[in-house]
């Protein structure tokens, strides 16, 4: 077996980096909205929902990078 990354792996890693950055940006946005004097709860809920969806996408992509190990 070869340990060299496949071209698909590089695309997945690139997508993972972009999703992780967006996840961090959402963290900052949520914190900023929550710190506001009158936080918009609907907007915060939507951002949190988007953040959860990103977390699921990140987990799926990480699973694709992990080799299947058959015991």
CHARMM internal coordinates of N, CA and C (Angstrom, degrees):
IC EDIT
DIST 1 N 1 CA 1.4489
DIST 1 CA 1 C 1.5221
ANGL 1 N 1 CA 1 C 109.38
DIST 1 C 2 N 1.3000
ANGL 1 CA 1 C 2 N 115.81
DIHE 1 N 1 CA 1 C 2 N 147.51
DIST 2 N 2 CA 1.4508
ANGL 1 C 2 N 2 CA 121.41
DIHE 1 CA 1 C 2 N 2 CA -179.29
DIST 2 CA 2 C 1.5250
ANGL 2 N 2 CA 2 C 110.42
DIHE 1 C 2 N 2 CA 2 C -100.34
DIST 2 C 3 N 1.3226
ANGL 2 CA 2 C 3 N 115.59
DIHE 2 N 2 CA 2 C 3 N 138.93
DIST 3 N 3 CA 1.4624
ANGL 2 C 3 N 3 CA 120.36
DIHE 2 CA 2 C 3 N 3 CA 178.08
DIST 3 CA 3 C 1.5188
ANGL 3 N 3 CA 3 C 111.65
DIHE 2 C 3 N 3 CA 3 C -92.17
DIST 3 C 4 N 1.3359
ANGL 3 CA 3 C 4 N 117.09
DIHE 3 N 3 CA 3 C 4 N 1.87
DIST 4 N 4 CA 1.4552
ANGL 3 C 4 N 4 CA 119.66
DIHE 3 CA 3 C 4 N 4 CA -179.81
DIST 4 CA 4 C 1.5169
ANGL 4 N 4 CA 4 C 109.51
DIHE 3 C 4 N 4 CA 4 C -71.86
DIST 4 C 5 N 1.3529
ANGL 4 CA 4 C 5 N 116.57
DIHE 4 N 4 CA 4 C 5 N 138.39
DIST 5 N 5 CA 1.4611
ANGL 4 C 5 N 5 CA 118.67
DIHE 4 CA 4 C 5 N 5 CA 179.25
DIST 5 CA 5 C 1.5183
ANGL 5 N 5 CA 5 C 111.54
DIHE 4 C 5 N 5 CA 5 C -68.35
DIST 5 C 6 N 1.3082
ANGL 5 CA 5 C 6 N 115.38
DIHE 5 N 5 CA 5 C 6 N 140.73
DIST 6 N 6 CA 1.4583
ANGL 5 C 6 N 6 CA 120.42
DIHE 5 CA 5 C 6 N 6 CA 176.24
DIST 6 CA 6 C 1.5239
ANGL 6 N 6 CA 6 C 108.37
DIHE 5 C 6 N 6 CA 6 C -78.63
DIST 6 C 7 N 1.3259
ANGL 6 CA 6 C 7 N 117.47
DIHE 6 N 6 CA 6 C 7 N 158.13
DIST 7 N 7 CA 1.4713
ANGL 6 C 7 N 7 CA 119.25
DIHE 6 CA 6 C 7 N 7 CA 177.36
DIST 7 CA 7 C 1.5313
ANGL 7 N 7 CA 7 C 112.22
DIHE 6 C 7 N 7 CA 7 C -56.80
DIST 7 C 8 N 1.3281
ANGL 7 CA 7 C 8 N 116.36
DIHE 7 N 7 CA 7 C 8 N -34.46
DIST 8 N 8 CA 1.4627
ANGL 7 C 8 N 8 CA 120.08
DIHE 7 CA 7 C 8 N 8 CA 178.48
DIST 8 CA 8 C 1.5200
ANGL 8 N 8 CA 8 C 110.69
DIHE 7 C 8 N 8 CA 8 C -64.08
DIST 8 C 9 N 1.3288
ANGL 8 CA 8 C 9 N 117.03
DIHE 8 N 8 CA 8 C 9 N -36.85
DIST 9 N 9 CA 1.4568
ANGL 8 C 9 N 9 CA 121.44
DIHE 8 CA 8 C 9 N 9 CA 179.41
DIST 9 CA 9 C 1.5275
ANGL 9 N 9 CA 9 C 110.88
DIHE 8 C 9 N 9 CA 9 C -61.41
DIST 9 C 10 N 1.3168
ANGL 9 CA 9 C 10 N 116.44
DIHE 9 N 9 CA 9 C 10 N -39.77
DIST 10 N 10 CA 1.4615
ANGL 9 C 10 N 10 CA 120.24
DIHE 9 CA 9 C 10 N 10 CA 179.88
DIST 10 CA 10 C 1.5252
ANGL 10 N 10 CA 10 C 110.31
DIHE 9 C 10 N 10 CA 10 C -66.24
DIST 10 C 11 N 1.3169
ANGL 10 CA 10 C 11 N 117.63
DIHE 10 N 10 CA 10 C 11 N -38.78
DIST 11 N 11 CA 1.4664
ANGL 10 C 11 N 11 CA 121.27
DIHE 10 CA 10 C 11 N 11 CA 178.16
DIST 11 CA 11 C 1.5253
ANGL 11 N 11 CA 11 C 110.08
DIHE 10 C 11 N 11 CA 11 C -66.30
DIST 11 C 12 N 1.3276
ANGL 11 CA 11 C 12 N 116.34
DIHE 11 N 11 CA 11 C 12 N -40.03
DIST 12 N 12 CA 1.4643
ANGL 11 C 12 N 12 CA 120.55
DIHE 11 CA 11 C 12 N 12 CA 179.20
DIST 12 CA 12 C 1.5279
ANGL 12 N 12 CA 12 C 110.14
DIHE 11 C 12 N 12 CA 12 C -65.83
DIST 12 C 13 N 1.3279
ANGL 12 CA 12 C 13 N 117.16
DIHE 12 N 12 CA 12 C 13 N -42.71
DIST 13 N 13 CA 1.4594
ANGL 12 C 13 N 13 CA 120.92
DIHE 12 CA 12 C 13 N 13 CA 179.18
DIST 13 CA 13 C 1.5276
ANGL 13 N 13 CA 13 C 111.12
DIHE 12 C 13 N 13 CA 13 C -62.83
DIST 13 C 14 N 1.3194
ANGL 13 CA 13 C 14 N 116.20
DIHE 13 N 13 CA 13 C 14 N -38.83
DIST 14 N 14 CA 1.4568
ANGL 13 C 14 N 14 CA 120.57
DIHE 13 CA 13 C 14 N 14 CA 177.93
DIST 14 CA 14 C 1.5255
ANGL 14 N 14 CA 14 C 110.87
DIHE 13 C 14 N 14 CA 14 C -64.61
DIST 14 C 15 N 1.3203
ANGL 14 CA 14 C 15 N 116.10
DIHE 14 N 14 CA 14 C 15 N -44.49
DIST 15 N 15 CA 1.4634
ANGL 14 C 15 N 15 CA 121.24
DIHE 14 CA 14 C 15 N 15 CA 178.42
DIST 15 CA 15 C 1.5329
ANGL 15 N 15 CA 15 C 110.17
DIHE 14 C 15 N 15 CA 15 C -63.71
DIST 15 C 16 N 1.3346
ANGL 15 CA 15 C 16 N 116.63
DIHE 15 N 15 CA 15 C 16 N -40.46
DIST 16 N 16 CA 1.4669
ANGL 15 C 16 N 16 CA 121.22
DIHE 15 CA 15 C 16 N 16 CA 177.93
DIST 16 CA 16 C 1.5286
ANGL 16 N 16 CA 16 C 111.02
DIHE 15 C 16 N 16 CA 16 C -59.72
DIST 16 C 17 N 1.3036
ANGL 16 CA 16 C 17 N 116.44
DIHE 16 N 16 CA 16 C 17 N -43.72
DIST 17 N 17 CA 1.4644
ANGL 16 C 17 N 17 CA 120.15
DIHE 16 CA 16 C 17 N 17 CA -179.54
DIST 17 CA 17 C 1.5268
ANGL 17 N 17 CA 17 C 110.51
DIHE 16 C 17 N 17 CA 17 C -62.16
DIST 17 C 18 N 1.3242
ANGL 17 CA 17 C 18 N 116.56
DIHE 17 N 17 CA 17 C 18 N -42.03
DIST 18 N 18 CA 1.4649
ANGL 17 C 18 N 18 CA 120.33
DIHE 17 CA 17 C 18 N 18 CA 179.55
DIST 18 CA 18 C 1.5284
ANGL 18 N 18 CA 18 C 110.98
DIHE 17 C 18 N 18 CA 18 C -65.71
DIST 18 C 19 N 1.3255
ANGL 18 CA 18 C 19 N 116.84
DIHE 18 N 18 CA 18 C 19 N -41.89
DIST 19 N 19 CA 1.4644
ANGL 18 C 19 N 19 CA 120.37
DIHE 18 CA 18 C 19 N 19 CA 179.94
DIST 19 CA 19 C 1.5215
ANGL 19 N 19 CA 19 C 111.40
DIHE 18 C 19 N 19 CA 19 C -67.03
DIST 19 C 20 N 1.3210
ANGL 19 CA 19 C 20 N 116.98
DIHE 19 N 19 CA 19 C 20 N -39.51
DIST 20 N 20 CA 1.4684
ANGL 19 C 20 N 20 CA 120.43
DIHE 19 CA 19 C 20 N 20 CA 178.58
DIST 20 CA 20 C 1.5260
ANGL 20 N 20 CA 20 C 110.69
DIHE 19 C 20 N 20 CA 20 C -64.39
DIST 20 C 21 N 1.3358
ANGL 20 CA 20 C 21 N 116.14
DIHE 20 N 20 CA 20 C 21 N -38.84
DIST 21 N 21 CA 1.4687
ANGL 20 C 21 N 21 CA 119.81
DIHE 20 CA 20 C 21 N 21 CA 178.28
DIST 21 CA 21 C 1.5291
ANGL 21 N 21 CA 21 C 110.35
DIHE 20 C 21 N 21 CA 21 C -65.20
DIST 21 C 22 N 1.3215
ANGL 21 CA 21 C 22 N 116.62
DIHE 21 N 21 CA 21 C 22 N -43.05
DIST 22 N 22 CA 1.4621
ANGL 21 C 22 N 22 CA 120.18
DIHE 21 CA 21 C 22 N 22 CA 177.96
DIST 22 CA 22 C 1.5295
ANGL 22 N 22 CA 22 C 110.58
DIHE 21 C 22 N 22 CA 22 C -62.84
DIST 22 C 23 N 1.3333
ANGL 22 CA 22 C 23 N 116.98
DIHE 22 N 22 CA 22 C 23 N -38.44
DIST 23 N 23 CA 1.4629
ANGL 22 C 23 N 23 CA 122.20
DIHE 22 CA 22 C 23 N 23 CA 178.42
DIST 23 CA 23 C 1.5342
ANGL 23 N 23 CA 23 C 110.00
DIHE 22 C 23 N 23 CA 23 C -61.22
DIST 23 C 24 N 1.3337
ANGL 23 CA 23 C 24 N 116.55
DIHE 23 N 23 CA 23 C 24 N -45.00
DIST 24 N 24 CA 1.4644
ANGL 23 C 24 N 24 CA 120.85
DIHE 23 CA 23 C 24 N 24 CA 177.88
DIST 24 CA 24 C 1.5286
ANGL 24 N 24 CA 24 C 111.22
DIHE 23 C 24 N 24 CA 24 C -64.29
DIST 24 C 25 N 1.3299
ANGL 24 CA 24 C 25 N 116.65
DIHE 24 N 24 CA 24 C 25 N -40.20
DIST 25 N 25 CA 1.4607
ANGL 24 C 25 N 25 CA 120.39
DIHE 24 CA 24 C 25 N 25 CA 178.88
DIST 25 CA 25 C 1.5314
ANGL 25 N 25 CA 25 C 110.83
DIHE 24 C 25 N 25 CA 25 C -63.04
DIST 25 C 26 N 1.3241
ANGL 25 CA 25 C 26 N 116.18
DIHE 25 N 25 CA 25 C 26 N -38.28
DIST 26 N 26 CA 1.4569
ANGL 25 C 26 N 26 CA 119.82
DIHE 25 CA 25 C 26 N 26 CA 177.55
DIST 26 CA 26 C 1.5239
ANGL 26 N 26 CA 26 C 110.76
DIHE 25 C 26 N 26 CA 26 C -65.53
DIST 26 C 27 N 1.3271
ANGL 26 CA 26 C 27 N 117.00
DIHE 26 N 26 CA 26 C 27 N -38.23
DIST 27 N 27 CA 1.4675
ANGL 26 C 27 N 27 CA 120.95
DIHE 26 CA 26 C 27 N 27 CA 175.68
DIST 27 CA 27 C 1.5285
ANGL 27 N 27 CA 27 C 110.33
DIHE 26 C 27 N 27 CA 27 C -55.88
DIST 27 C 28 N 1.3155
ANGL 27 CA 27 C 28 N 115.41
DIHE 27 N 27 CA 27 C 28 N -47.03
DIST 28 N 28 CA 1.4629
ANGL 27 C 28 N 28 CA 120.49
DIHE 27 CA 27 C 28 N 28 CA -178.91
DIST 28 CA 28 C 1.5263
ANGL 28 N 28 CA 28 C 110.84
DIHE 27 C 28 N 28 CA 28 C -65.79
DIST 28 C 29 N 1.3157
ANGL 28 CA 28 C 29 N 116.65
DIHE 28 N 28 CA 28 C 29 N -41.31
DIST 29 N 29 CA 1.4673
ANGL 28 C 29 N 29 CA 120.33
DIHE 28 CA 28 C 29 N 29 CA -179.81
DIST 29 CA 29 C 1.5259
ANGL 29 N 29 CA 29 C 110.83
DIHE 28 C 29 N 29 CA 29 C -65.06
DIST 29 C 30 N 1.3145
ANGL 29 CA 29 C 30 N 116.72
DIHE 29 N 29 CA 29 C 30 N -42.88
DIST 30 N 30 CA 1.4675
ANGL 29 C 30 N 30 CA 120.79
DIHE 29 CA 29 C 30 N 30 CA 179.20
DIST 30 CA 30 C 1.5272
ANGL 30 N 30 CA 30 C 109.80
DIHE 29 C 30 N 30 CA 30 C -62.19
DIST 30 C 31 N 1.3096
ANGL 30 CA 30 C 31 N 117.47
DIHE 30 N 30 CA 30 C 31 N -44.23
DIST 31 N 31 CA 1.4587
ANGL 30 C 31 N 31 CA 121.31
DIHE 30 CA 30 C 31 N 31 CA 179.52
DIST 31 CA 31 C 1.5279
ANGL 31 N 31 CA 31 C 110.61
DIHE 30 C 31 N 31 CA 31 C -62.24
DIST 31 C 32 N 1.3264
ANGL 31 CA 31 C 32 N 116.35
DIHE 31 N 31 CA 31 C 32 N -40.61
DIST 32 N 32 CA 1.4637
ANGL 31 C 32 N 32 CA 119.83
DIHE 31 CA 31 C 32 N 32 CA 179.84
DIST 32 CA 32 C 1.5269
ANGL 32 N 32 CA 32 C 110.99
DIHE 31 C 32 N 32 CA 32 C -65.50
DIST 32 C 33 N 1.3163
ANGL 32 CA 32 C 33 N 117.10
DIHE 32 N 32 CA 32 C 33 N -43.41
DIST 33 N 33 CA 1.4667
ANGL 32 C 33 N 33 CA 120.00
DIHE 32 CA 32 C 33 N 33 CA 179.51
DIST 33 CA 33 C 1.5264
ANGL 33 N 33 CA 33 C 111.17
DIHE 32 C 33 N 33 CA 33 C -65.77
DIST 33 C 34 N 1.3327
ANGL 33 CA 33 C 34 N 116.81
DIHE 33 N 33 CA 33 C 34 N -37.96
DIST 34 N 34 CA 1.4578
ANGL 33 C 34 N 34 CA 119.87
DIHE 33 CA 33 C 34 N 34 CA -179.68
DIST 34 CA 34 C 1.5257
ANGL 34 N 34 CA 34 C 111.72
DIHE 33 C 34 N 34 CA 34 C -69.78
DIST 34 C 35 N 1.3212
ANGL 34 CA 34 C 35 N 117.55
DIHE 34 N 34 CA 34 C 35 N -26.50
DIST 35 N 35 CA 1.4542
ANGL 34 C 35 N 35 CA 121.54
DIHE 34 CA 34 C 35 N 35 CA -179.61
DIST 35 CA 35 C 1.5301
ANGL 35 N 35 CA 35 C 112.17
DIHE 34 C 35 N 35 CA 35 C -81.56
DIST 35 C 36 N 1.3180
ANGL 35 CA 35 C 36 N 117.19
DIHE 35 N 35 CA 35 C 36 N -12.58
DIST 36 N 36 CA 1.4634
ANGL 35 C 36 N 36 CA 121.01
DIHE 35 CA 35 C 36 N 36 CA -179.51
DIST 36 CA 36 C 1.5307
ANGL 36 N 36 CA 36 C 109.82
DIHE 35 C 36 N 36 CA 36 C -65.32
DIST 36 C 37 N 1.3487
ANGL 36 CA 36 C 37 N 116.53
DIHE 36 N 36 CA 36 C 37 N 153.48
DIST 37 N 37 CA 1.4635
ANGL 36 C 37 N 37 CA 119.75
DIHE 36 CA 36 C 37 N 37 CA -179.65
DIST 37 CA 37 C 1.5379
ANGL 37 N 37 CA 37 C 113.30
DIHE 36 C 37 N 37 CA 37 C -58.52
DIST 37 C 38 N 1.3107
ANGL 37 CA 37 C 38 N 117.48
DIHE 37 N 37 CA 37 C 38 N -42.61
DIST 38 N 38 CA 1.4628
ANGL 37 C 38 N 38 CA 122.00
DIHE 37 CA 37 C 38 N 38 CA 177.42
DIST 38 CA 38 C 1.5183
ANGL 38 N 38 CA 38 C 108.32
DIHE 37 C 38 N 38 CA 38 C -123.65
DIST 38 C 39 N 1.3358
ANGL 38 CA 38 C 39 N 117.65
DIHE 38 N 38 CA 38 C 39 N 82.71
DIST 39 N 39 CA 1.4650
ANGL 38 C 39 N 39 CA 119.60
DIHE 38 CA 38 C 39 N 39 CA -175.19
DIST 39 CA 39 C 1.5354
ANGL 39 N 39 CA 39 C 111.92
DIHE 38 C 39 N 39 CA 39 C -64.22
DIST 39 C 40 N 1.3225
ANGL 39 CA 39 C 40 N 114.83
DIHE 39 N 39 CA 39 C 40 N 139.64
DIST 40 N 40 CA 1.4657
ANGL 39 C 40 N 40 CA 121.96
DIHE 39 CA 39 C 40 N 40 CA 177.42
DIST 40 CA 40 C 1.5321
ANGL 40 N 40 CA 40 C 107.54
DIHE 39 C 40 N 40 CA 40 C -82.90
DIST 40 C 41 N 1.3170
ANGL 40 CA 40 C 41 N 116.22
DIHE 40 N 40 CA 40 C 41 N 99.02
DIST 41 N 41 CA 1.4621
ANGL 40 C 41 N 41 CA 121.46
DIHE 40 CA 40 C 41 N 41 CA -174.85
DIST 41 CA 41 C 1.5215
ANGL 41 N 41 CA 41 C 112.62
DIHE 40 C 41 N 41 CA 41 C -63.46
DIST 41 C 42 N 1.3151
ANGL 41 CA 41 C 42 N 117.25
DIHE 41 N 41 CA 41 C 42 N -33.57
DIST 42 N 42 CA 1.4692
ANGL 41 C 42 N 42 CA 119.97
DIHE 41 CA 41 C 42 N 42 CA 179.66
DIST 42 CA 42 C 1.5225
ANGL 42 N 42 CA 42 C 110.02
DIHE 41 C 42 N 42 CA 42 C -67.00
DIST 42 C 43 N 1.3212
ANGL 42 CA 42 C 43 N 116.51
DIHE 42 N 42 CA 42 C 43 N -44.67
DIST 43 N 43 CA 1.4655
ANGL 42 C 43 N 43 CA 120.11
DIHE 42 CA 42 C 43 N 43 CA 179.12
DIST 43 CA 43 C 1.5259
ANGL 43 N 43 CA 43 C 110.49
DIHE 42 C 43 N 43 CA 43 C -63.88
DIST 43 C 44 N 1.3332
ANGL 43 CA 43 C 44 N 116.57
DIHE 43 N 43 CA 43 C 44 N -41.55
DIST 44 N 44 CA 1.4668
ANGL 43 C 44 N 44 CA 120.61
DIHE 43 CA 43 C 44 N 44 CA 179.01
DIST 44 CA 44 C 1.5272
ANGL 44 N 44 CA 44 C 110.04
DIHE 43 C 44 N 44 CA 44 C -62.16
DIST 44 C 45 N 1.3332
ANGL 44 CA 44 C 45 N 117.20
DIHE 44 N 44 CA 44 C 45 N -42.61
DIST 45 N 45 CA 1.4636
ANGL 44 C 45 N 45 CA 120.80
DIHE 44 CA 44 C 45 N 45 CA 179.19
DIST 45 CA 45 C 1.5282
ANGL 45 N 45 CA 45 C 110.81
DIHE 44 C 45 N 45 CA 45 C -62.92
DIST 45 C 46 N 1.3219
ANGL 45 CA 45 C 46 N 116.76
DIHE 45 N 45 CA 45 C 46 N -39.79
DIST 46 N 46 CA 1.4748
ANGL 45 C 46 N 46 CA 120.17
DIHE 45 CA 45 C 46 N 46 CA 178.54
DIST 46 CA 46 C 1.5218
ANGL 46 N 46 CA 46 C 111.27
DIHE 45 C 46 N 46 CA 46 C -65.72
DIST 46 C 47 N 1.3233
ANGL 46 CA 46 C 47 N 116.06
DIHE 46 N 46 CA 46 C 47 N -40.63
DIST 47 N 47 CA 1.4672
ANGL 46 C 47 N 47 CA 119.52
DIHE 46 CA 46 C 47 N 47 CA 178.34
DIST 47 CA 47 C 1.5264
ANGL 47 N 47 CA 47 C 111.02
DIHE 46 C 47 N 47 CA 47 C -64.94
DIST 47 C 48 N 1.3261
ANGL 47 CA 47 C 48 N 116.09
DIHE 47 N 47 CA 47 C 48 N -40.81
DIST 48 N 48 CA 1.4700
ANGL 47 C 48 N 48 CA 119.69
DIHE 47 CA 47 C 48 N 48 CA 178.69
DIST 48 CA 48 C 1.5222
ANGL 48 N 48 CA 48 C 110.90
DIHE 47 C 48 N 48 CA 48 C -65.02
DIST 48 C 49 N 1.3252
ANGL 48 CA 48 C 49 N 116.67
DIHE 48 N 48 CA 48 C 49 N -38.38
DIST 49 N 49 CA 1.4685
ANGL 48 C 49 N 49 CA 120.62
DIHE 48 CA 48 C 49 N 49 CA 178.29
DIST 49 CA 49 C 1.5293
ANGL 49 N 49 CA 49 C 110.13
DIHE 48 C 49 N 49 CA 49 C -64.13
DIST 49 C 50 N 1.3349
ANGL 49 CA 49 C 50 N 116.24
DIHE 49 N 49 CA 49 C 50 N -42.90
DIST 50 N 50 CA 1.4680
ANGL 49 C 50 N 50 CA 120.77
DIHE 49 CA 49 C 50 N 50 CA 178.02
DIST 50 CA 50 C 1.5333
ANGL 50 N 50 CA 50 C 110.15
DIHE 49 C 50 N 50 CA 50 C -63.27
DIST 50 C 51 N 1.3304
ANGL 50 CA 50 C 51 N 116.01
DIHE 50 N 50 CA 50 C 51 N -38.92
DIST 51 N 51 CA 1.4662
ANGL 50 C 51 N 51 CA 120.88
DIHE 50 CA 50 C 51 N 51 CA 179.66
DIST 51 CA 51 C 1.5336
ANGL 51 N 51 CA 51 C 110.90
DIHE 50 C 51 N 51 CA 51 C -63.38
DIST 51 C 52 N 1.3332
ANGL 51 CA 51 C 52 N 116.50
DIHE 51 N 51 CA 51 C 52 N -41.21
DIST 52 N 52 CA 1.4669
ANGL 51 C 52 N 52 CA 120.09
DIHE 51 CA 51 C 52 N 52 CA 177.27
DIST 52 CA 52 C 1.5252
ANGL 52 N 52 CA 52 C 111.59
DIHE 51 C 52 N 52 CA 52 C -64.42
DIST 52 C 53 N 1.3273
ANGL 52 CA 52 C 53 N 116.15
DIHE 52 N 52 CA 52 C 53 N -40.12
DIST 53 N 53 CA 1.4672
ANGL 52 C 53 N 53 CA 120.01
DIHE 52 CA 52 C 53 N 53 CA 178.22
DIST 53 CA 53 C 1.5300
ANGL 53 N 53 CA 53 C 110.25
DIHE 52 C 53 N 53 CA 53 C -63.09
DIST 53 C 54 N 1.3234
ANGL 53 CA 53 C 54 N 116.36
DIHE 53 N 53 CA 53 C 54 N -40.32
DIST 54 N 54 CA 1.4650
ANGL 53 C 54 N 54 CA 120.25
DIHE 53 CA 53 C 54 N 54 CA 177.37
DIST 54 CA 54 C 1.5180
ANGL 54 N 54 CA 54 C 110.96
DIHE 53 C 54 N 54 CA 54 C -63.21
DIST 54 C 55 N 1.3341
ANGL 54 CA 54 C 55 N 116.29
DIHE 54 N 54 CA 54 C 55 N -41.62
DIST 55 N 55 CA 1.4679
ANGL 54 C 55 N 55 CA 120.01
DIHE 54 CA 54 C 55 N 55 CA 179.03
DIST 55 CA 55 C 1.5295
ANGL 55 N 55 CA 55 C 110.51
DIHE 54 C 55 N 55 CA 55 C -59.89
DIST 55 C 56 N 1.3391
ANGL 55 CA 55 C 56 N 116.72
DIHE 55 N 55 CA 55 C 56 N -40.22
DIST 56 N 56 CA 1.4572
ANGL 55 C 56 N 56 CA 120.40
DIHE 55 CA 55 C 56 N 56 CA 178.23
DIST 56 CA 56 C 1.5311
ANGL 56 N 56 CA 56 C 111.31
DIHE 55 C 56 N 56 CA 56 C -65.39
DIST 56 C 57 N 1.3278
ANGL 56 CA 56 C 57 N 116.30
DIHE 56 N 56 CA 56 C 57 N -41.56
DIST 57 N 57 CA 1.4693
ANGL 56 C 57 N 57 CA 119.66
DIHE 56 CA 56 C 57 N 57 CA 178.10
DIST 57 CA 57 C 1.5240
ANGL 57 N 57 CA 57 C 110.92
DIHE 56 C 57 N 57 CA 57 C -63.64
DIST 57 C 58 N 1.3173
ANGL 57 CA 57 C 58 N 116.14
DIHE 57 N 57 CA 57 C 58 N -41.73
DIST 58 N 58 CA 1.4684
ANGL 57 C 58 N 58 CA 120.90
DIHE 57 CA 57 C 58 N 58 CA 178.97
DIST 58 CA 58 C 1.5263
ANGL 58 N 58 CA 58 C 109.94
DIHE 57 C 58 N 58 CA 58 C -61.32
DIST 58 C 59 N 1.3212
ANGL 58 CA 58 C 59 N 117.12
DIHE 58 N 58 CA 58 C 59 N -44.20
DIST 59 N 59 CA 1.4672
ANGL 58 C 59 N 59 CA 121.08
DIHE 58 CA 58 C 59 N 59 CA 179.61
DIST 59 CA 59 C 1.5267
ANGL 59 N 59 CA 59 C 111.00
DIHE 58 C 59 N 59 CA 59 C -62.14
DIST 59 C 60 N 1.3265
ANGL 59 CA 59 C 60 N 117.25
DIHE 59 N 59 CA 59 C 60 N -40.91
DIST 60 N 60 CA 1.4655
ANGL 59 C 60 N 60 CA 120.47
DIHE 59 CA 59 C 60 N 60 CA 179.15
DIST 60 CA 60 C 1.5230
ANGL 60 N 60 CA 60 C 111.04
DIHE 59 C 60 N 60 CA 60 C -63.14
DIST 60 C 61 N 1.3229
ANGL 60 CA 60 C 61 N 116.45
DIHE 60 N 60 CA 60 C 61 N -44.68
DIST 61 N 61 CA 1.4608
ANGL 60 C 61 N 61 CA 119.76
DIHE 60 CA 60 C 61 N 61 CA -179.39
DIST 61 CA 61 C 1.5290
ANGL 61 N 61 CA 61 C 111.24
DIHE 60 C 61 N 61 CA 61 C -66.71
DIST 61 C 62 N 1.3281
ANGL 61 CA 61 C 62 N 116.97
DIHE 61 N 61 CA 61 C 62 N -38.03
DIST 62 N 62 CA 1.4660
ANGL 61 C 62 N 62 CA 119.83
DIHE 61 CA 61 C 62 N 62 CA 177.52
DIST 62 CA 62 C 1.5332
ANGL 62 N 62 CA 62 C 110.21
DIHE 61 C 62 N 62 CA 62 C -64.08
DIST 62 C 63 N 1.3148
ANGL 62 CA 62 C 63 N 117.16
DIHE 62 N 62 CA 62 C 63 N -36.80
DIST 63 N 63 CA 1.4633
ANGL 62 C 63 N 63 CA 120.23
DIHE 62 CA 62 C 63 N 63 CA 177.33
DIST 63 CA 63 C 1.5275
ANGL 63 N 63 CA 63 C 111.44
DIHE 62 C 63 N 63 CA 63 C -64.36
DIST 63 C 64 N 1.3282
ANGL 63 CA 63 C 64 N 116.62
DIHE 63 N 63 CA 63 C 64 N -34.47
DIST 64 N 64 CA 1.4670
ANGL 63 C 64 N 64 CA 120.16
DIHE 63 CA 63 C 64 N 64 CA 178.68
DIST 64 CA 64 C 1.5167
ANGL 64 N 64 CA 64 C 111.26
DIHE 63 C 64 N 64 CA 64 C -67.03
DIST 64 C 65 N 1.3320
ANGL 64 CA 64 C 65 N 116.78
DIHE 64 N 64 CA 64 C 65 N -30.84
DIST 65 N 65 CA 1.4616
ANGL 64 C 65 N 65 CA 120.77
DIHE 64 CA 64 C 65 N 65 CA -179.43
DIST 65 CA 65 C 1.5188
ANGL 65 N 65 CA 65 C 112.45
DIHE 64 C 65 N 65 CA 65 C -79.82
DIST 65 C 66 N 1.3310
ANGL 65 CA 65 C 66 N 116.22
DIHE 65 N 65 CA 65 C 66 N -23.97
DIST 66 N 66 CA 1.4626
ANGL 65 C 66 N 66 CA 120.23
DIHE 65 CA 65 C 66 N 66 CA -178.91
DIST 66 CA 66 C 1.5229
ANGL 66 N 66 CA 66 C 109.37
DIHE 65 C 66 N 66 CA 66 C -79.87
DIST 66 C 67 N 1.3277
ANGL 66 CA 66 C 67 N 116.89
DIHE 66 N 66 CA 66 C 67 N 124.16
DIST 67 N 67 CA 1.4769
ANGL 66 C 67 N 67 CA 118.43
DIHE 66 CA 66 C 67 N 67 CA -179.46
DIST 67 CA 67 C 1.5285
ANGL 67 N 67 CA 67 C 111.05
DIHE 66 C 67 N 67 CA 67 C -67.53
DIST 67 C 68 N 1.3276
ANGL 67 CA 67 C 68 N 113.81
DIHE 67 N 67 CA 67 C 68 N 144.57
DIST 68 N 68 CA 1.4658
ANGL 67 C 68 N 68 CA 119.47
DIHE 67 CA 67 C 68 N 68 CA 175.66
DIST 68 CA 68 C 1.5131
ANGL 68 N 68 CA 68 C 108.37
DIHE 67 C 68 N 68 CA 68 C -73.23
DIST 68 C 69 N 1.3183
ANGL 68 CA 68 C 69 N 116.28
DIHE 68 N 68 CA 68 C 69 N 128.01
DIST 69 N 69 CA 1.4495
ANGL 68 C 69 N 69 CA 121.10
DIHE 68 CA 68 C 69 N 69 CA 179.12
DIST 69 CA 69 C 1.5199
ANGL 69 N 69 CA 69 C 108.15
DIHE 68 C 69 N 69 CA 69 C -113.13
DIST 69 C 70 N 1.3010
ANGL 69 CA 69 C 70 N 114.54
DIHE 69 N 69 CA 69 C 70 N 116.69
DIST 70 N 70 CA 1.4634
ANGL 69 C 70 N 70 CA 119.52
DIHE 69 CA 69 C 70 N 70 CA 178.97
DIST 70 CA 70 C 1.5232
ANGL 70 N 70 CA 70 C 107.57
DIHE 69 C 70 N 70 CA 70 C -99.97
DIST 70 C 71 N 1.3149
ANGL 70 CA 70 C 71 N 115.45
DIHE 70 N 70 CA 70 C 71 N 119.58
DIST 71 N 71 CA 1.4616
ANGL 70 C 71 N 71 CA 119.71
DIHE 70 CA 70 C 71 N 71 CA -176.63
DIST 71 CA 71 C 1.5079
ANGL 71 N 71 CA 71 C 110.99
DIHE 70 C 71 N 71 CA 71 C -81.74
END
COOR INIT
IC SEED 1 N 1 CA 1 C
IC BUILD
